Amino acid sequence: MFWAIRKEFERIFEPWDGVEYRRGTYMGLKDGENLQVTCPCCQAKLVVDPVFGAVLSHEAQVKPGPNVDLTQAQSILEKQNQQREEKFADSWFQETNKEDILTKKFEEAMKKAKDAPAGKPIRDFDLD
């Protein structure tokens, strides 16, 4: 986000050839005056220091709340409860069968180890 703002800042306030700037003024800004910029990505209001290009403050745009009809609240809560139960059931299945899954993974790794030729082990000394 910073780079997008800096790029926009440089595009707008790029010094023109042959124009001499006095210390303390920049493109008509008085000394100590900061830039008020709106972020093109998130529409946040930013205050930027023109000398250093640093963002001094950031005010995020207020997002409206969800447009939910309260007559549908019961169905929404039931749907969320069902999703929660499905996630719990899946987690419970994974946890109860954890030992079997690890055993199968170990057996598969053993098959790969038997099929692969035994090579010379790498020593720490060989890595130097």
VOGU-3710 file (C-alpha; in Angstrom, 3 decimals, decimal comma):
1> mfwairkefe> 0,000/0,000/0,000  2,835/2,377/0,808  4,412/1,961/-2,623  1,132/2,648/-4,414  0,733/5,870/-2,452  4,349/6,862/-3,012  4,024/6,195/-6,739  0,885/8,344/-6,916  2,623/11,019/-4,851  5,612/11,058/-7,205
11> rifepwdgve> 3,348/11,143/-10,247  1,388/14,140/-8,986  4,209/16,079/-7,373  7,069/15,220/-9,707  9,355/18,247/-10,038  9,360/19,850/-13,471  12,557/20,519/-15,375  13,904/24,030/-14,937  11,801/24,796/-11,852  13,831/25,708/-8,842
21> yrrgtymglk> 12,467/24,807/-5,398  13,282/26,753/-2,296  13,883/24,932/0,915  10,662/24,611/2,890  8,297/24,824/-0,088  7,267/22,052/-2,414  4,768/22,517/-5,223  3,063/25,412/-3,488  2,930/23,757/-0,072  4,104/25,875/2,817
31> dgenlqvtcp> 6,663/24,682/5,309  5,091/22,162/7,689  2,018/21,642/5,500  1,142/17,978/4,928  -0,596/16,316/2,011  -4,102/14,924/2,336  -4,304/11,868/0,049  -6,969/9,233/-0,578  -5,596/5,731/-1,115  -6,610/4,378/-4,534
41> ccqaklvvdp> -6,793/0,803/-3,221  -8,812/1,011/0,000  -10,124/4,608/-0,134  -8,456/5,383/3,211  -7,608/8,997/4,041  -3,894/9,529/4,546  -1,787/12,431/5,735  1,635/12,310/4,065  4,744/14,329/4,893  5,923/15,796/1,552
51> vfgavlshea> 9,582/15,994/2,540  10,099/12,421/3,752  7,198/10,732/1,955  6,130/9,143/5,234  2,507/8,395/6,083  1,759/10,380/9,244  -1,781/9,189/9,828  -4,161/6,666/8,346  -7,941/6,776/8,635  -9,619/3,696/7,196
61> qvkpgpnvdl> -12,870/4,079/5,318  -15,894/3,039/7,357  -17,371/-0,115/5,888  -21,109/-0,598/6,112  -22,324/-3,554/8,146  -23,840/-6,602/6,514  -27,279/-6,109/5,044  -29,088/-8,882/6,906  -32,818/-9,127/7,403  -33,638/-10,095/10,985
71> tqaqsilekq> -36,433/-12,355/9,782  -33,709/-14,597/8,308  -31,605/-14,575/11,481  -32,859/-18,002/12,615  -31,919/-19,675/9,328  -28,511/-17,982/9,325  -27,810/-19,191/12,868  -28,908/-22,738/11,978  -26,632/-22,695/8,928  -23,653/-21,519/11,016
81> nqqreekfad> -24,419/-24,172/13,645  -24,486/-26,865/10,948  -21,140/-25,687/9,536  -19,651/-25,708/13,024  -20,892/-29,268/13,633  -19,458/-30,446/10,284  -16,054/-28,956/11,095  -16,105/-30,578/14,542  -17,090/-33,961/13,095  -14,254/-33,767/10,555
91> swfqetnked> -11,781/-32,784/13,264  -13,040/-35,611/15,505  -12,622/-38,141/12,666  -9,070/-36,951/11,978  -8,141/-37,145/15,655  -9,664/-40,595/16,279  -7,949/-42,047/13,187  -4,660/-40,245/13,727  -2,810/-43,421/14,711  -4,000/-45,317/11,621
101> iltkkfeeam> -3,078/-42,438/9,329  0,416/-42,168/10,842  0,879/-45,946/10,519  -0,019/-45,826/6,827  2,330/-42,885/6,263  5,123/-44,788/8,026  4,505/-47,917/5,924  4,604/-45,845/2,721  7,880/-44,238/3,806  9,322/-47,680/4,561
111> kkakdapagk> 8,372/-48,884/1,056  10,125/-45,895/-0,480  13,183/-46,486/1,696  13,364/-50,159/0,631  13,014/-49,289/-3,063  15,615/-46,529/-2,994  19,257/-47,592/-3,090  21,220/-47,060/0,079  23,692/-44,296/-0,580  26,642/-43,000/1,283
121> pirdfdld> 25,422/-40,874/4,234  26,281/-37,187/4,168  28,515/-36,067/6,986  28,728/-32,533/8,338  32,359/-32,508/7,231  31,288/-33,101/3,599  29,087/-30,001/3,621  31,983/-27,629/4,304
//
